[in-house]
Amino acid sequence: MLRKKVIIILAKLKDEIRSLMSIFKGGNNFNNKNIRDKDFRFYIFSNYVYLLCLVIHFLMILLFAFLNIKLMTIFNIFSCLVYIFNLIINCKAKLSLAYHITIVEIISHSFLATVCFGWESNFYLYSIGLIIFTMFSTFLKLKVKIIEVLLITITLSISYIITADYSILYRLSRVTVVNIGLANIILSILGMSFIIYRYYKATEKLNEELRKISEIDGLTGAYNRMFFDQSLKDLVEDILEENKSSSKINFEIAIIDIDDFKRINDIYGHIVGDSVLKKVVEIMKESTSSKDLVCRYGGEEFAILFFKSSRRRVLKAIRDIRVGIEDYEFDFNDKSIKGHVTVSIGLAGFEDFYNNDPLTILNLADQRLYQAKNKGKNKVVSS
């Protein structure tokens, strides 16, 4: 029974270590669904802060063990355990708890160290760094932040008053105190620089995520219409600026519409309709290259922007899309009823682009789409 409990505990510990390691690999931070969107930046940033604190306190264990100061050695061992605990609970979305534990630990630690070794040891600098950490928090109201900064200031003032007349617990040599003070200056400056850098990187990462959200259709994973229109506009402007001639523009646009899609929604429901949209986009992406833009242009209407592609390659890709969708068996409900879907496609190429206006080629592709519809659907009209 004991052996079983030990195995369970070790397994849980292994999972916690894996979770901690994933934080610092750079790609998994945004997969924690327990974190609110507005707290993601602080979540990523605070994990690095706790890791930094863990490293600094480990170095202090070595320092105070060397100086044979048992009180501070034990205190720093405890502090290391605190930051390991903070990393674990932070991953469990308990950001506020981890933050306030850090506040208490750093204030009490810097206060105790200052009282032990004097103001010249510069341990108070870590509390100043704590002010930056406090102001970066996303879950505290401004009034609470101001109160906490005032408490930090009061604690620093008390430690200064206590040590002003050189009333300290450990009287080390002048050289030792100066060296400790210099080390703390270097560590605190590097630490504060690191905190600001990690906050900047977290902001950069958040902005990248927000950019992706603004460009991608949430249901299908295709680009959205706004991104498509802007990409087309930028493409035309860049090519005209570079070549000074529309005759050298080389791109194609396909407008694709799912035939009778409203009937699918009416008969089988919107969940089935959504699954059809997702699969259609998947087939489109499989039939195009990574440089082509697949976009959800409307409800069941899609647009593809082919970059610098030959007409032959584009026609092949369009044929593969039409045939691939026509041949695929879609699940229409939970009773294993399957069915087929078709699409109509209008295609316009750079040879149809004659007045330097992106809307010209879009409108032409749209007109050809309706021609395909009028010809009986499940057709491609390219001229």
C-alpha positions in Angstrom: 0.0 0.0 0.0 2.8 2.4 0.9 4.6 1.5 -2.3 1.5 2.3 -4.3 1.2 5.7 -2.6 4.9 6.5 -3.3 4.4 5.6 -7.0 1.4 7.9 -7.2 3.3 10.8 -5.6 6.3 10.3 -7.9 4.0 10.2 -10.9 2.3 13.5 -9.8 5.7 15.0 -9.2 6.9 13.9 -12.7 3.8 15.6 -14.2 4.4 18.8 -12.3 8.1 18.9 -13.5 6.9 18.4 -17.1 4.4 21.2 -16.7 7.1 23.5 -15.3 9.5 22.6 -18.2 6.8 23.3 -20.8 6.6 26.9 -19.5 10.1 27.8 -20.6 10.0 26.1 -24.1 8.3 29.1 -25.6 5.4 27.5 -27.4 3.1 26.1 -24.8 2.3 29.0 -22.5 -0.9 29.9 -24.4 -2.3 26.4 -24.1 -3.2 26.8 -20.5 -7.0 27.2 -20.8 -7.4 28.0 -17.1 -5.8 31.4 -17.5 -8.0 34.3 -18.4 -7.1 36.1 -21.7 -6.2 39.3 -19.9 -3.9 37.5 -17.5 -1.9 35.6 -20.1 0.9 38.2 -20.3 1.4 38.3 -16.5 1.2 34.5 -16.4 4.0 34.0 -18.8 6.1 36.9 -17.4 5.6 35.8 -13.7 6.8 32.3 -14.4 10.1 33.7 -15.4 10.2 36.0 -12.4 9.7 33.0 -10.0 12.4 31.1 -11.8 14.8 34.1 -11.5 14.0 34.3 -7.8 14.7 30.6 -7.4 18.1 31.0 -9.0 19.0 34.0 -6.9 18.0 32.4 -3.6 19.9 29.3 -4.5 23.0 31.4 -5.0 22.3 33.0 -1.6 22.2 29.5 0.0 25.8 29.0 -1.2 26.8 32.4 0.0 25.5 32.1 3.5 26.6 28.5 3.9 30.1 29.7 3.0 29.8 32.5 5.6 28.4 30.0 8.1 25.3 32.1 8.8 22.7 29.4 9.6 19.7 31.7 9.9 20.0 33.1 6.4 21.0 29.7 5.0 17.8 28.1 6.3 15.7 31.1 5.3 17.0 30.8 1.7 16.3 27.1 1.6 12.8 27.9 2.6 12.6 30.6 -0.1 13.7 28.2 -2.8 10.8 25.8 -1.8 8.5 28.8 -1.9 9.3 29.6 -5.5 9.1 26.0 -6.6 5.6 26.0 -5.0 4.8 29.3 -6.8 5.7 27.9 -10.2 3.4 24.9 -9.6 0.4 26.9 -8.4 0.9 29.5 -11.1 0.5 26.8 -13.7 -2.8 25.9 -12.0 -4.0 29.4 -12.6 -3.6 30.6 -9.0 -1.8 33.7 -10.1 -2.9 36.0 -7.3 -1.9 33.5 -4.6 1.6 33.0 -6.1 2.0 36.8 -6.5 1.1 37.6 -2.9 3.3 34.8 -1.6 6.1 36.4 -3.6 5.3 39.8 -2.1 5.5 38.5 1.4 8.7 36.5 0.8 10.7 39.3 -0.9 9.6 42.0 1.6 10.4 39.8 4.7 13.6 38.5 3.1 15.0 41.9 2.2 13.9 43.3 5.6 15.6 40.4 7.5 18.8 40.5 5.4 19.0 44.3 5.8 18.6 44.1 9.6 21.2 41.3 9.6 23.9 42.9 7.5 23.1 46.6 7.3 21.9 49.0 4.7 25.2 48.9 2.8 24.6 45.2 2.0 21.9 46.5 -0.5 19.4 43.7 0.1 16.7 46.4 0.1 17.1 46.7 -3.7 15.1 43.5 -4.2 12.1 45.2 -2.7 12.5 48.1 -5.2 12.4 45.5 -8.0 9.2 44.2 -6.3 7.5 47.5 -7.1 7.9 46.8 -10.8 6.4 43.4 -10.4 3.5 44.9 -8.5 2.7 47.5 -11.2 2.8 44.8 -13.9 0.1 42.7 -12.3 -3.1 42.4 -14.2 -5.5 41.2 -11.5 -5.1 44.1 -9.0 -6.9 47.3 -9.1 -4.8 50.5 -9.2 -5.8 51.4 -5.6 -4.5 48.0 -4.3 -1.3 48.5 -6.3 -0.7 51.9 -4.7 -1.4 50.4 -1.2 1.1 47.6 -1.8 3.8 50.0 -3.0 3.2 52.1 0.1 3.6 49.0 2.3 6.9 48.2 0.5 8.1 51.8 1.0 7.2 51.7 4.7 9.0 48.4 5.2 12.1 49.8 3.5 12.0 52.9 5.7 11.7 50.8 8.9 14.7 48.7 7.9 16.7 51.8 7.2 15.8 53.4 10.6 16.7 50.2 12.4 20.1 50.0 10.7 20.8 53.7 10.7 22.8 53.5 13.9 24.6 50.4 12.8 22.3 48.2 14.9 22.7 45.0 12.9 22.7 41.3 13.9 25.9 40.2 12.1 29.0 42.3 12.0 30.9 41.2 9.0 34.1 42.7 7.8 33.9 45.9 5.8 35.2 44.1 2.7 32.6 41.3 3.0 29.7 43.8 3.3 31.0 45.8 0.4 31.3 42.7 -1.8 27.8 41.5 -0.8 26.5 45.0 -1.5 28.2 45.0 -4.9 26.8 41.5 -5.7 23.3 42.6 -4.8 23.6 45.7 -7.0 24.6 43.6 -9.9 21.9 40.9 -9.3 19.2 43.4 -8.7 20.0 45.4 -11.8 20.2 42.3 -13.9 17.0 41.0 -12.3 15.0 44.1 -12.9 16.3 44.2 -16.5 15.3 40.6 -16.9 11.8 41.3 -15.5 11.3 44.2 -17.9 12.7 42.1 -20.8 10.4 39.2 -20.0 7.4 41.5 -19.8 8.3 42.9 -23.2 8.6 39.5 -24.7 5.3 38.4 -23.1 3.7 41.5 -24.6 5.2 40.7 -27.9 3.9 37.1 -27.7 0.4 38.3 -26.7 0.4 40.8 -29.6 1.3 38.0 -32.0 -1.6 35.9 -30.6 -4.0 38.8 -31.0 -2.8 39.4 -34.5 -3.5 35.8 -35.4 -7.0 36.0 -33.8 -7.7 39.2 -35.9 -6.6 37.5 -39.1 -8.1 34.0 -38.7 -11.7 32.9 -39.0 -12.4 31.2 -35.6 -14.6 28.4 -37.1 -12.7 27.1 -40.1 -9.1 28.3 -39.5 -9.0 30.0 -42.9 -8.0 33.7 -43.1 -10.9 36.1 -42.7 -12.2 38.6 -45.3 -10.5 41.7 -43.7 -7.1 40.0 -44.0 -7.7 38.8 -47.5 -8.8 42.3 -48.7 -5.8 43.9 -47.1 -3.4 41.3 -48.5 -4.8 41.8 -52.0 -4.5 45.6 -51.7 -0.9 45.3 -50.5 0.0 42.9 -53.2 -1.3 45.1 -56.0 0.4 48.2 -54.5 3.8 46.4 -54.1 3.8 45.0 -57.6 2.7 48.3 -59.2 5.4 50.2 -57.2 8.1 47.7 -58.2 7.2 47.2 -61.8 5.4 50.5 -62.7 3.2 48.3 -64.9 0.1 46.2 -64.4 1.1 44.0 -67.2 3.7 42.3 -65.0 1.2 41.5 -62.2 0.9 37.7 -61.7 -1.8 36.4 -59.4 -5.2 34.6 -59.6 -8.3 34.8 -57.5 -10.9 32.1 -57.1 -14.3 32.7 -55.5 -15.8 29.4 -54.2 -19.4 28.9 -53.0 -20.9 25.8 -51.5 -23.9 24.8 -53.5 -27.3 24.6 -51.6 -25.6 25.1 -48.2 -28.7 26.6 -46.7 -30.5 23.4 -47.3 -27.8 21.5 -45.3 -28.3 23.9 -42.4 -32.1 23.7 -42.5 -32.3 19.9 -42.7 -29.3 18.8 -40.5 -28.7 21.8 -38.4 -25.9 24.3 -38.0 -23.5 21.9 -36.2 -23.4 19.7 -39.3 -23.1 22.9 -41.4 -20.1 24.0 -39.4 -18.4 20.6 -39.9 -19.0 20.9 -43.6 -17.4 24.3 -43.7 -14.3 23.0 -41.7 -13.8 20.1 -44.1 -14.2 22.2 -47.2 -11.4 24.5 -45.9 -9.3 21.5 -45.1 -9.6 20.2 -48.7 -8.8 23.7 -50.1 -5.6 23.8 -48.0 -4.6 20.4 -49.1 -5.0 21.4 -52.7 -3.1 24.7 -52.5 0.4 25.6 -51.5 1.5 27.3 -48.3 2.0 30.6 -50.0 -1.6 30.8 -51.3 -4.2 32.5 -49.1 -7.4 30.5 -48.3 -10.0 32.8 -46.9 -13.6 32.5 -45.6 -15.1 35.4 -47.5 -18.7 35.1 -46.4 -21.0 32.5 -44.7 -20.4 29.7 -47.2 -18.3 31.6 -49.6 -14.5 31.3 -49.8 -11.8 33.1 -51.7 -8.3 31.9 -52.6 -5.5 34.3 -53.6 -2.9 32.4 -55.7 0.5 34.1 -55.6 2.8 34.1 -58.7 1.3 30.9 -60.0 0.9 29.7 -63.6 -2.6 29.4 -64.9 -2.0 25.6 -65.4 -1.1 25.1 -61.7 -4.1 27.2 -60.6 -6.5 25.3 -62.8 -5.2 22.0 -61.4 -5.6 23.2 -57.8 -9.2 24.4 -58.5 -10.0 21.1 -60.2 -8.6 19.2 -57.2 -10.7 21.3 -54.8 -13.9 20.8 -56.8 -13.4 17.1 -57.3 -12.1 16.6 -53.8 -15.2 18.2 -52.2 -17.5 16.4 -54.6 -16.0 13.0 -53.8 -15.8 13.4 -50.1 -18.5 11.7 -48.0 -19.8 14.1 -45.3 -21.4 12.9 -42.1 -24.8 14.6 -41.9 -26.0 13.3 -38.5 -25.2 10.8 -35.7 -27.2 8.1 -37.4 -24.4 7.7 -40.0 -26.3 9.4 -42.8 -23.7 10.5 -45.3 -24.0 12.8 -48.3 -22.1 14.7 -50.8 -21.5 18.5 -51.3 -20.5 20.4 -54.4 -19.1 23.8 -55.0 -19.2 26.4 -57.8 -16.1 28.3 -58.6 -15.3 31.6 -60.4 -11.7 32.3 -61.4 -10.1 35.5 -62.6 -6.4 36.0 -63.3 -3.9 38.7 -63.8 -4.7 39.0 -67.5 -8.2 40.3 -66.5 -6.7 43.0 -64.3 -6.6 46.2 -66.4 -7.3 49.3 -64.2 -5.1 48.8 -61.2 -8.1 48.3 -58.9 -8.2 45.1 -56.8 -12.0 45.2 -56.9 -12.0 44.7 -60.6 -10.6 41.2 -60.4 -12.7 40.4 -57.4 -15.9 41.4 -59.1 -15.0 39.5 -62.2 -14.3 36.3 -60.2 -17.7 36.8 -58.5 -19.5 37.2 -61.8 -17.9 34.0 -63.1 -19.0 32.3 -59.9 -22.6 33.2 -60.7 -22.2 32.0 -64.2 -21.1 28.6 -62.8 -24.2 28.6 -60.6 -26.4 29.4 -63.6 -24.8 26.6 -65.6 -26.1 24.0 -63.2 -23.6 24.3 -60.2 -20.6 22.1 -59.5 -18.8 24.0 -62.2 -15.7 26.1 -62.7 -15.8 29.2 -64.9 -12.4 30.8 -65.7 -13.0 32.8 -68.8 
